[in-house]
Amino acid sequence: MGRQADDAEAKIGDYLDEAVALRRDLHRHPELAYNEHRTSELVADRLSAWGYQVTRGVGGTGVVGTLQSGNGTRRLGIRADMDALPIAEATGLSYASGNAGKMHACGHDGHTSILLTSARYLAETRDFSGTLNLIFQPAEEGGAGARSMIRDGLFKRFPCDAVFGLHNWPGVPAGQFGFITGPAMASVDKVTIRIVGKGGHGARPQETVDPVVASASLIMALQSIVARNIDPLDAAVITVGTIHAGIAPNVIPDRVELELTVRTFRSEVREKIRARIKALATAQAESYGATAEIDYPSGYPVLVNHPDETEFARQVALDHFGASRVENEFRPISASEDFAFMLQEIPGSYLFIGNGDSAPLHSPLYNFNDEIIGPASRYWVKLAEQYLSNNPS
């Protein structure tokens, strides 16, 4: 195992200059959800050149590269996301975004480069037995690209016995791996509440139904949900992010619009909060003579890592990188991730690798740490070889 690990490290090391150049090229050319045309073509062309069977246009701009080796019957999926964010970059880097108002501020350029580097190695060595499905996904950033690929038959067209994904994480030492069993990332729902009253002159409030006052009462009441309706051992967050009302200080508007996000780590808590928000919005509005209009679509579900697959993924890191490179107390994360949809369909796990002392994700100052391309690529190689070995441990 040690000799094989050294061989993989050396060979992937030979690819690193090209891998970094590729990552920085992707960084210069960020594309938003479902518009990853250049990125997906680049991915598809590379996979084709290395001998993968390539399927384009899965779930929009998604790409799947399939490689079979030996006579093994196991089927493995590994996913990388490709989309950027609508953020104006402020890093000043020589390879900063050339697309105004668009930026790879979450490291998806790095995730794509990592999986392509692994793909190249696995195609050249083919030291596995089974079917490898490499999933390059569009529209993770709010566009539910994972769900779109699934609805387009992802796991029916490319069956997988397990699926894995990876995300870089700022603030964790570069190259350190983190694993979480069970609920790992929060669900997220975006809620719009319109409180409708009767507008009028600010000097004659008795002739109006003031939706601003009703909204203020509702905002305070919403804070009681987590404090008084949810078990203290369950984590949840309700955030009122925007309030839109009025055009002048002496005019009572006829409506107020609130936009909220709700995050939880259990589906039961998620549904309880949904019911309480609807009940409170209706009751608070009516208590002031107003009415409530509520839009509450379902967003990303809780990301729940499967125990066996997570333990397998952890053991791969321990076997090939050692205990010092595995974080022992990596905690659940309140951000959300649409890989959750894949884990609702197929057993698997979503893991993390430290990005070092970088700016936080979604910051205009964020930059992916190219030093982690090597270890992350080698990790995917070892996970694939071990999962698709004739005698997987």
DOBAPA-87920 format. One record per residue (C-alpha): z, x, y. Coordinates in steps of 0.25 Angstrom, whole numbers, padded with zeros to 4 digits, always signed. Layout:
ZXY
...
This chain:
+0000+0000+0000
+0003+0011+0010
-0010+0018+0007
-0018+0005+0010
-0010+0003+0022
-0013+0016+0027
-0028+0014+0024
-0028+0001+0032
-0021+0007+0044
-0030+0018+0044
-0043+0010+0043
-0038-0001+0053
-0035+0011+0062
-0049+0015+0062
-0053+0001+0067
-0043+0000+0078
-0051+0006+0089
-0062-0005+0086
-0051-0016+0084
-0045-0013+0098
-0059-0013+0104
-0061-0026+0098
-0048-0032+0103
-0051-0027+0117
-0065-0033+0117
-0059-0046+0113
-0049-0045+0124
-0060-0043+0134
-0067-0055+0129
-0057-0066+0127
-0061-0080+0123
-0053-0093+0124
-0051-0103+0113
-0064-0108+0106
-0072-0099+0114
-0070-0086+0106
-0085-0084+0104
-0086-0070+0106
-0073-0067+0099
-0077-0075+0087
-0091-0069+0086
-0085-0055+0087
-0075-0058+0076
-0086-0064+0067
-0096-0053+0069
-0085-0042+0065
-0081-0050+0053
-0095-0052+0048
-0098-0037+0050
-0086-0034+0041
-0091-0043+0030
-0083-0056+0032
-0089-0070+0030
-0088-0075+0044
-0087-0090+0049
-0088-0092+0063
-0084-0105+0072
-0072-0109+0064
-0064-0119+0072
-0073-0115+0084
-0074-0100+0086
-0066-0096+0074
-0071-0085+0064
-0067-0083+0050
-0070-0071+0042
-0069-0071+0027
-0069-0059+0018
-0067-0060+0003
-0063-0048-0006
-0060-0047-0021
-0057-0060-0030
-0044-0064-0024
-0042-0079-0021
-0032-0078-0009
-0038-0081+0004
-0031-0076+0017
-0033-0080+0032
-0030-0071+0044
-0031-0077+0058
-0034-0071+0072
-0035-0079+0084
-0046-0075+0094
-0045-0083+0107
-0040-0079+0121
-0032-0086+0132
-0036-0091+0146
-0028-0080+0153
-0032-0071+0164
-0029-0057+0159
-0021-0048+0167
-0020-0035+0159
-0030-0026+0166
-0034-0020+0153
-0048-0014+0152
-0051-0024+0141
-0045-0036+0148
-0052-0049+0147
-0066-0050+0153
-0065-0066+0152
-0058-0071+0164
-0046-0080+0162
-0046-0077+0147
-0038-0067+0139
-0033-0062+0126
-0019-0064+0130
-0013-0067+0116
-0020-0056+0108
-0030-0064+0100
-0040-0052+0103
-0030-0043+0095
-0028-0053+0084
-0043-0054+0082
-0045-0039+0082
-0034-0037+0072
-0040-0047+0062
-0054-0041+0064
-0048-0027+0061
-0042-0032+0049
-0054-0039+0045
-0062-0026+0046
-0053-0019+0037
-0052-0030+0026
-0067-0031+0026
-0069-0016+0024
-0058-0014+0013
-0057-0028+0007
-0044-0024+0000
-0041-0038-0003
-0045-0049-0013
-0047-0063-0008
-0052-0070+0005
-0049-0066+0019
-0051-0076+0030
-0050-0070+0044
-0048-0081+0054
-0052-0078+0069
-0047-0091+0076
-0051-0096+0090
-0042-0104+0100
-0028-0100+0096
-0024-0102+0111
-0022-0117+0111
-0035-0120+0105
-0030-0122+0091
-0041-0114+0085
-0033-0113+0072
-0034-0128+0070
-0048-0128+0074
-0052-0118+0063
-0043-0126+0053
-0051-0139+0057
-0064-0131+0055
-0060-0129+0041
-0054-0115+0042
-0045-0115+0029
-0055-0124+0022
-0067-0115+0024
-0058-0102+0023
-0047-0105+0014
-0034-0096+0016
-0022-0095+0007
-0014-0089+0019
-0017-0087+0034
-0011-0077+0043
-0011-0074+0058
-0006-0064+0068
-0002-0063+0082
+0002-0052+0091
+0016-0053+0098
+0020-0046+0111
+0034-0041+0112
+0034-0037+0097
+0032-0022+0094
+0017-0019+0092
+0013-0020+0077
+0026-0027+0073
+0024-0039+0064
+0031-0052+0065
+0032-0063+0055
+0039-0077+0056
+0041-0086+0044
+0040-0101+0047
+0038-0107+0061
+0033-0095+0069
+0026-0101+0081
+0029-0114+0089
+0020-0126+0089
+0015-0130+0103
+0011-0143+0108
+0006-0146+0123
+0011-0159+0129
+0006-0166+0141
+0014-0177+0147
+0010-0185+0159
+0021-0193+0166
+0014-0205+0173
+0021-0212+0184
+0016-0218+0198
+0013-0209+0209
+0016-0211+0224
+0021-0206+0237
+0033-0197+0236
+0040-0204+0247
+0040-0217+0239
+0045-0213+0225
+0049-0227+0222
+0035-0232+0221
+0031-0221+0211
+0035-0217+0196
+0037-0202+0198
+0031-0195+0186
+0037-0181+0191
+0051-0186+0190
+0048-0192+0176
+0042-0179+0172
+0054-0170+0177
+0063-0179+0169
+0054-0177+0157
+0053-0162+0158
+0068-0161+0158
+0069-0171+0146
+0059-0163+0138
+0069-0151+0138
+0079-0160+0130
+0070-0161+0118
+0072-0147+0113
+0087-0147+0117
+0090-0160+0111
+0080-0165+0101
+0076-0152+0094
+0086-0145+0084
+0091-0132+0091
+0086-0124+0079
+0072-0128+0082
+0064-0121+0093
+0056-0129+0103
+0050-0128+0117
+0045-0139+0126
+0039-0133+0139
+0034-0141+0151
+0023-0132+0156
+0016-0140+0167
+0019-0151+0176
+0008-0157+0184
+0011-0168+0195
+0008-0172+0209
-0001-0167+0220
+0009-0168+0232
+0024-0167+0235
+0025-0181+0241
+0017-0188+0230
+0023-0193+0217
+0012-0191+0207
+0008-0202+0196
+0009-0192+0185
+0015-0179+0180
+0009-0171+0168
+0017-0161+0160
+0012-0151+0150
+0022-0146+0139
+0022-0137+0127
+0031-0139+0115
+0034-0128+0105
+0041-0130+0092
+0043-0123+0079
+0044-0135+0069
+0034-0146+0068
+0046-0156+0067
+0051-0151+0081
+0037-0152+0086
+0036-0166+0083
+0050-0170+0088
+0047-0164+0101
+0034-0171+0102
+0041-0184+0100
+0052-0181+0110
+0042-0177+0121
+0034-0189+0120
+0047-0198+0120
+0053-0191+0132
+0040-0191+0140
+0039-0206+0138
+0053-0209+0140
+0055-0200+0153
+0042-0206+0159
+0046-0220+0156
+0060-0218+0162
+0054-0215+0176
+0044-0226+0175
+0032-0217+0171
+0024-0215+0158
+0021-0203+0150
+0008-0198+0144
+0009-0188+0133
-0001-0179+0127
+0005-0171+0115
-0006-0165+0106
-0001-0156+0095
-0003-0141+0097
-0001-0129+0088
+0009-0132+0077
+0021-0123+0073
+0016-0110+0067
+0023-0109+0053
+0022-0096+0045
+0022-0099+0030
+0033-0091+0023
+0026-0084+0012
+0014-0080+0020
+0023-0075+0031
+0031-0067+0021
+0018-0061+0016
+0014-0057+0030
+0027-0051+0033
+0027-0043+0020
+0013-0038+0023
+0018-0032+0036
+0031-0026+0029
+0022-0020+0018
+0012-0013+0027
+0019-0011+0040
+0034-0010+0036
+0046-0018+0040
+0047-0011+0054
+0035-0017+0058
+0039-0032+0055
+0048-0039+0065
+0060-0045+0057
+0063-0056+0067
+0050-0061+0073
+0054-0075+0079
+0045-0088+0080
+0037-0089+0092
+0036-0101+0101
+0021-0098+0105
+0011-0106+0096
-0001-0102+0088
-0012-0110+0081
-0011-0102+0068
-0001-0113+0065
-0012-0122+0061
-0017-0112+0051
-0003-0111+0045
-0002-0126+0044
-0015-0125+0034
-0013-0112+0027
+0000-0103+0024
+0001-0091+0032
+0008-0084+0043
+0007-0080+0058
+0012-0066+0061
+0014-0057+0073
+0012-0043+0077
+0019-0036+0089
+0010-0034+0101
+0020-0024+0108
+0025-0025+0122
+0014-0033+0127
+0013-0044+0137
+0015-0058+0131
+0005-0066+0124
-0003-0075+0134
+0000-0066+0146
-0011-0061+0155
-0005-0047+0152
-0005-0048+0137
-0013-0037+0129
-0014-0036+0114
-0009-0023+0108
-0020-0016+0101
-0010-0007+0094
-0007-0019+0084
-0022-0021+0080
-0020-0010+0069
-0007-0015+0062
-0011-0030+0064
-0024-0027+0057
-0018-0019+0046
-0008-0031+0044
-0019-0041+0042
-0026-0031+0032
-0013-0030+0024
-0010-0044+0024
-0024-0048+0019
-0025-0037+0009
-0011-0041+0003
-0013-0056+0004
-0027-0055-0003
-0023-0044-0013
-0024-0047-0028
-0009-0047-0029
-0003-0051-0015
+0011-0048-0013
